[in-house]
């Protein structure tokens, strides 16, 4: 906030002089900052309370009537118990594997179909695009039970396939990629065709590199969406070896409801890596959400 | 082919050439679309069609029997279904009614703040990244009546008559529905702030200059310039927010099981469908619920996206 105190800038530094010329609004800025900080503390408070409680062994027996943000007996005891109850490494592997393969597949199929719809000329294009668009209007919950029965009849339940195959292609990604690829000038693609490049080569070496920002957006949204999904994994997997992190957490939360410290230690183990990844990538995550309007 | 023709290899060459041309021109695009289209047909279109079919058939030992609208009749005469739908709508309206105004105020403040808005944005968005299951586990304890974070804080502020939150199924400001609404606001606020911040960027700055010349105070400018300028953003948030609220499942399921305990006060439509399908094995009733759910979401989406759809289809031609 020291900007308003700076001496008047020379006229060449236009952006700064504009701000410096504004009347110093100290009190307004201070009031806004205080309100926003109070709000931010309320957002963070449950997280801090959860971490403090998860570090207290006594929390499993009795909780203090007045909540504390510092454990009276800090130890990692609850984490050892939680890790012994739940194959957390396996859960992480499952989640990373499932989220990774679905995201790569989703990006690939969305962009190749998007390329066909954006730059291709072939009979039935409008009809096929309407088919893709129509899937945008089918909520997952509507087809959930028949999809589960179908997967079960194919004997795919309790396999990774059940967690991956239904999420490889979708209308939203295709639509977003078509929109992005449409903005690539035709001249660029025609020039590559004249040079004898195949359509796939053009797609792979020219179109995809130009779509990096949209691909990043789509990847982030898909990762958030797949990582946090619990409904579908609950339906198709009943073997602990295939649980995702979110699913393992949901089932552990149901069984260890009495041991507050252990339950919260489990929750911390499940969300901490996601939060760390978010803090590293926050700029891209927030930009993706703001630009697509989708939160995953 | 003419007898005795020597042009066989040449013909083959031209056939191959023609095929190659056709492939370059048209077939290559079908080959690009083949796999994504197959996946969509198998995993999206087919199960949807089955949901519609199952909703008008009854499974009998002799095979499926056409039942007409019988299952819809059962659905609409089920008090549990109406309770679940009522809960879903009530929770959605309460959530949007609190979150949109609150997020608008906070986003405007973040937008005016000269320094430090980025870390604040990151903090407000943090709960959105946390899965609804983890949030529910955390808030199950936050709302614990005796020692939970919320009641403990209220008590230390001198309030002795503290609400029971999740243990109280009644429709009151300290009951289970109020608790899950607070949870949803806490978890969803960041997304609304980010979208409104993006909307604020699209309001032309000369509108504010004009308001300042007219002598409008910052609050007046906010009321007469910012809020009308955010109209498209609000419409967007209302639509996506309603659809999200209708599909609410993870957090309520973690807190109250598929029955939405206590006393079904937290059962949503999707949980009703889940229970009908997987606990009662009543696939026809679940399918009828799925169809009703589909129709509600479709109506909301079509109203919202009719302009978008029109533009998309025009752009293809």
Interface residues (C-beta under 8 A of the other chain):
Chain A: X1 X3 X19 X28 X29 X32 X33 X35 X36 X37 X39 X40 X42 X43 X44 X45 X46 X47 X49 X50 X53 X63 X64 X65 X66 X67 X109 X110 X112 X113 X115 X116 X117 X120 X121 X122 X123 X125 X126 X128 X129 X130 X131 X132 X133 X135 X136 X137 X138 X139 X140 X141 X142 X143 X144 X145 X146 X147 X149 X150 X165 X166 X168 X169 X170 X171 X174 X175 X182 X198 X199 X200 X203 X224 X227 X228 X230 X231 X235 X246 X249 X250 X253 X254 X257 X260 X263 X264 X266 X267 X270 X271 X274 X275 X278 X279 X282 X285 X286 X289 X290 X291 X293 X295
Chain B: X24 X25 X26 X28 X29 X30 X32 X33 X35 X36 X37 X39 X40 X43 X44 X45 X46 X47 X48 X50 X51 X54 X106 X109 X110 X112 X113 X114 X115 X116 X120 X121 X122 X123 X124 X125 X126 X127 X128 X129 X130 X131 X132 X133 X134 X136 X137 X138 X139 X140 X141 X142 X144 X146 X147 X148 X149 X152 X153 X155 X156 X186 X189 X190 X191 X194 X195 X197 X198 X218 X236 X240 X243 X247 X249 X250 X253 X254 X270 X273 X274 X277 X278 X283 X286 X287 X290 X291 X293 X294 X297 X298 X301 X302 X309 X312 X313 X315 X316 X317
